[in-house]
Amino acid sequence: MSRKVVLGIAAAGIIAAGFAWYVASHPMDFRVYYYGAEGVFNGTRPVYGEKSGLGWPMHYRYPPLFLFLALPFTKLSLPAAAAIWVVLKCVVLALFIRALWNRLGPATTKAAWLVPILLAGPYIVEDLRYGNAQLFIFALTGAALLVISSAPILAAAALALAISIKVWPLFFVPIFMVRREWKTVAWTLILTAVLLLLPALYFGFSENLDLLAQWTRQEFSTQTGQAEIWFPSQSLRGVMMRYLTVIDYSRVPDSNYPLVNIASVAPGIIRSAWFVLAGIAYAGLLFVGARRKRLMFGFAEALAFTGLVLLQPFSQKYALVVLLWPALVAGRLAGNNPARGLLYAAIALTLVQPLINGSAAQRLLQVLGLDFLATALLAAFLLASGKNSTERYSAS
């Protein structure tokens, strides 16, 4: 083993240990999984509702299956469980980066590794700091995208498990359909149904169906309602709502967010406009997905991940860890690319935010939607670079 590899492993271990120490004393989102599972299985908390998890807005929002995945962690103390959780995330992250890096092929410029560090690094830090399950779901989805050609059923299993914990990986199923990946699509739907019904072995069939119905109602009302969520979303919908409607922040836990609206349109109208714009943009993604064989490996997927952030109902800062895939692809395309100014602007927006001190300033940056703008610039760079995304970049 070379000296560089040893030093790299040692550095990664120190970083993982540092995050484990921090998260052990600041478990944040992991507490919801820990206390939610503990409360359900000892009968002190409901699965759903405002009294689940830690109580609204830190209530339990995942399908019943995830309770069983979180249950083993409740056998440990919360600090120990949180530390192990983040170490596992670091291991998964390292394995995923290695797999995608190798699949993208040899790197010829420093931008190949520098762009991902600068652009996606801050969001990876946010994900590790929050202790959310997002990185695991991203890794499962990314694994499905990596092996779909060689192992379609394995890809379906990974994607089905991801969908059974968080809904957003469904975003990729229509993309697989336009690619005519019918075997993966069919097995994904079948395995997702099986995984969602699996908790019936504990709760009973009728009770599990009722829990799934409660979860569906809860998430449908949250994701498609007119009211905004309890944080400044970095999606298209969130930005449109903040700039074009008047948001009543007195109804959310943190009422100190400033108003930045330039209009006072009815929320229902803006929501409808978002539906239309998101639908048009997603149709464009499907068109690109259907043409993926003419592009470098990972390009269509990179564009899809930026589309996910921009088009889904709500995007929280840590959720932007999914930009790691687009950042790795963008790093390979940077070089002397005429559109690289868009990429550099996205990086600047990402890096400037942690450097600005003060909670008031940070709240302002969030409501202004700097992360939304950075993602939009990254998507614009990828679109402008499409003609350069030929198969010569692909791994053999």
N, C-alpha and C positions, 0 to 999 in steps of 0.2 A: 504494500500500500504506500503510495507516494506521500511525501511530506505535506503537499498541498491538500490532499484528501484528508489526512489526519487533522490538519489545522482547521479545515472546513467543518469536519465533524465536531471537533472540540468547540469551535465558535457557535455552531448550531446548538450544541448541548448547553452552553452557557446562556444563550438567548432563551432557550426553552425553560431552563431553570429560573431565569429572571421573571418570565411571564408566569410560571407556576407559582412563584413566591407572591407576585402581585395579586393574581386572581384568587389565591387562597385566602387573602384578607379582603378582597373586593370581588366576591363571586358574581354580582350583578345578575345578568340574565340566567346564569346557571342555577341561581337560587330558585327560580320559578320551576325548573325541571325537578330539582331536588325536593323541595317542599311540596310541589304538586303531586309527584309520585308517592312520596311518603304519606301525604294526607289522604290520598285516594285509597291506598292499600291498608292504612290503619283506621279508615272510616271517619276521619276528622274533617276532610274537605271534599266538596263535590268535584267531579271531573271538569265541568264547565260552569260558566257564570261568573259574576263579579266577585264571588268569594272563593273561587278556585285559585290555585297557585299561591300568589302573595296578595291577591285581591286586585281589583282594577286600579291602574291599567296593566299591572304585572300579573294578569290572569293567564290561565292555561289556554293555549290557542292551537294545539296540535291534535291530530287524530289520536284515538286511544292507544294505538300501537306504541307510540313513543313513550308512554308511561312505563312499559315493560323494558324498554331499552334504558331508561333512566333509573329503574328500580335497583339494579346492582350497586349503583353509586350511593344509594341511601344506607347501605350497610356500613359505610365509612362516615367519619365526621365530615361536615360540610367543607371545611378548609382542605382536608386531604382529598376529598372527592373532586373538588374544583381544580386542585393542582393536577391530579391525574387526567382530568378532562382536557386541560389545556396542553399537557404533554402529548396526549394522544393526537390532538389537533396539529401540533407541530410535526409529529411523525408523519401524519397523513399529508400535510402540506409539502414536506420535503419529498416524499415519494411521488406525489402528483407533479410537482415541478420537474423532477427528474424525468418522469415518463413523457410529459409534454415536450420538454426541451429536446429529448432524444428523437421524438417523433417529428419535430420541426426541422431536424437536420442540423448540420454543422453551422455554427455562427461565424460570420466573417468580420463583424464589426463590434466595437465596444457597446454600441447602442443596443445590441441584442440582449445584454444583461443589465445595462444601465437604465434603460427605459422601464422595464418591469419593476426594478427597485424603487425608482423615483415616483412612478405613476401608481403602481398597485401597492407598494410598500406601506404607505400610510393607512390604507384600508385594511390591509392584513393586520396591522397593529391594532386597529380599532376592533376587528373581529376577535382577536385573541384577548384583548382587554375586556370586552363585553362578555365573553364566554358563551356567546350564542351558538346554536347548532348550524348556523349558515355555512361555515367552512366545510363541515362534513357533507352537507347536501350538495354543495358545489363540487366537491371532490367526487362524489358518487355520480353526479351528472357528467362531469368531465371524463370520468372513467368510461362511462357508457359511450361518449363521443369518440374516445380513443380506440375502443375495441369493437365498435359496431360492425366494421367491415369483416373482421376476422372471427369474431365470436358474438353473433347477433343475440343469442339467448342470454349470454352473460351480460351483454349490454342492457338487455331488457330487465334482467334481475336487478342490476345496479340502479337503473332509472326507476323501476317500480318501487324499490325501497326508498329512494329519494322522494318520490311523489307521496308515498305513504306517511312521510313525516312532514314535509312541506309541499304545498300545492304547486309552487312555481315551476318545477321541472316539467310539468305538463306543457309548458310553453314550447318545448322541443318536439312533442309528439306530432303536431301537424307538419313540422319541418321534415321529420322522418317520412311522413306520408308522401310529401311532394318528391322526396328522393326515391320513393318506391321501396322503402325498407320495411316491407309488409310483415316480415317475420318478426322483426323487433317490435313493431307497433302492436301486433297481435299479442305477443308474449308479455309486453309491458302492461297492456290492459288486463290480461288474465291474472298476472302475478300481482298487480296492484289490488285487484278485487280480492284475491286470496289473502294478501297481507292486511287489508282493511278489515276483513272478516275474522282474522286469526284471534283477536282478543275475545271473541265469543267463547273460546274455550274456558275463559275465566269468568267473564261477565254473564254469559248466556247469550243465545242468539238474539232474542228480542231486546234485551238490555243493550247489547252492542249496537244493534240497528238504531235504537233510540239515542244512544250517545253519538253515533255518526250523524243522525238528524240534527241533534243539538249543535254539534260542531259546524255542520253545513249552514244552519241558520245564523249562527254567530258570525262566521267568516263572511257569508254572503252579505249580511247587513253591514259589516265593517268595510268590506272591499268595494261594494257598489253603492253605498248610501251617499247622501249629499253632504253629511258632516265630515269634517277633516279629522284625521287621527291625532294622537296626543304628541306628535313630534312633527317638525317641518319636513315633509316628504321631499325627496330629491327626484321624484318622477315628474313626468310632464303634467300629470293631473295636479300634483301638489303645487308646482310652480304656477300653473294657470289659476288655481284657486287663490293662492296668496296675492297674485298681482291683479286679478280681475274680480275678486269678491272680497267682502269684509268678513274676516274670520274672528270669531269670538273666542279669544284665548282664555277667557275667564272660566270656560268649561273644561279646560284641560289642567293637569297637575301643575304645569309650569305656565303661569300667566304673564311672564315677563317678555315674551317674544314681541318685537315691534311690528306694527302694521306697515306694509309696503305697497298696499294696493293702489293702483292708478285708475281703477274703475270699481263700480259697485253692481256688477251684473248678478242676477239671481244664480245661486249655486247649481240649480237644476239645469240651467242653460249651459253653464261651463262644463258640467259633467257630461252632457250630451255631446258637446263639441269635442271633449276629450275622447269619448267613445269613437267618434267618427275619425278623428286624426290618428288614434291608436290603431284602428282597423285598417286604415290606408297604409300606415307605416308597416304593420305586420304583414299585409299582403305583399309589400315590397320585399320584406325579409324572406317570405316564402319563394318569391321569384329568384332571389339570390341563392337560396338553398337548393332550388331545383337545378341551378347551373354550377354547383360546387365542383363538379369534376373538371371544369375548365380553370379552376382557381387553385392556389396553393392550399395544402392541407391546413385546416384550422382557420382559414380566412372567413368562410361563411359562419362558422361557429363563433368566431370573435365578434362579428357584426351582430349575431343573435344575442350574445351576452350583453352588449351595449344596449341593444333593443329591449332586453328584459328590464334593465335598470330604468330606462326612459319610459317604457310603455306600461309597466305594471301599475296597479293603483297606488301603491305606496312603496317607497324605497328609503330605508334608513341607512345611515352612513356606513355601519358595519356590513350591511348587505352588499356594498359595492366591492367586497372581496372578490366577487365574480369577475371583476375587471382584470384579474390576473391573467386570464386566458387572452383577452384582447391586447393586454400590455405586452405579453410575450410575442404575440404575432406582430404587433406594431413595431417592436424593437427590431425584428428581422426586416421590416419594410422601411425603416427610417433612412439610414444611409444618406444618399444625395437626393432623396425624394423631394420633388418640388413642393409637396404639401406638408413638409415636416414642420413648418411654422405652426400648423394646427396642433400637432402633437406636442410641441414645446409649450404652447399656450396651455394645453390641458395639464401638463406636468407642473407648470408654474402655479396654476390655480390649486392643484392638489397640495403642493408643498407650502404655499403661503399661509394656509389656514392654521396649521399647528404653531406657526411662529407668532401669531397675533394673540396677545394676552388680553385677559378680561372676559368674564362671562357674558357681559352685554355685547361685546364685539363678536364673540363666538355665536351668540344667538342671532345677531344681525346677518352674519355670513350664512347661517343656515337658512334663514327665511329668504335671503337673496337668491339662494339656490346655486352656490358656487360649485357644488359637487355635480349638480345637474348639468351645469355649463361645461364642466370638465369632461363629463361623459359624452355630451353632445359633440364637443370638439374631437374627442377620440373617435366617435362614430363617423364624423365628417372626414377625418384623416383616413380612416379605413376605406370609406366610399371613394375618396379621391385617389386612393392607391390601388383600387381594384384592378386596373389594367396592368399593374406591375405584379399582381398576385398569380403568377403562372406556376405550373407544376415543377419548374426547375428548382423551386424552394422546398419541395416536399422531400421527406426522407424516402429512400428507396425501400 
